[in-house]
Amino acid sequence: MMRTAEDLMQELVALDESHRIEAKKARQIDRSVMETICAFANEPGLGGGYLLLGVSRDAQDLFSNAYQVDGIDNPDKLQSDLASQC
């Protein structure tokens, strides 16, 4: 089943980050992003996970799982960098 970004954002807000879904602001492919990808790839029986890039926790909302879409300035470069590092 193909999951949309909207579906994943709804799950993120409803359940917060989990072993299946993580959100990263990710202005660049850094150590944190690569650690998450390695964890998704190496967890036995998990079958991967979902990494939402350009999304961060809303610092203004202290009492719920509020996330906001920050976006990515150059998604083509970020995708290329991610592919080359994987």
Secondary structure as GFF3:
##gff-version 3
##sequence-region A 1 86
A	DSSP	alpha_helix	5	15	.	.	.	ID=ss1
A	DSSP	beta_strand	21	24	.	.	.	ID=ss2
A	DSSP	alpha_helix	31	42	.	.	.	ID=ss3
A	DSSP	beta_strand	50	53	.	.	.	ID=ss4
A	DSSP	beta_strand	55	57	.	.	.	ID=ss5
A	DSSP	beta_strand	67	69	.	.	.	ID=ss6
A	DSSP	alpha_helix	75	85	.	.	.	ID=ss7
###
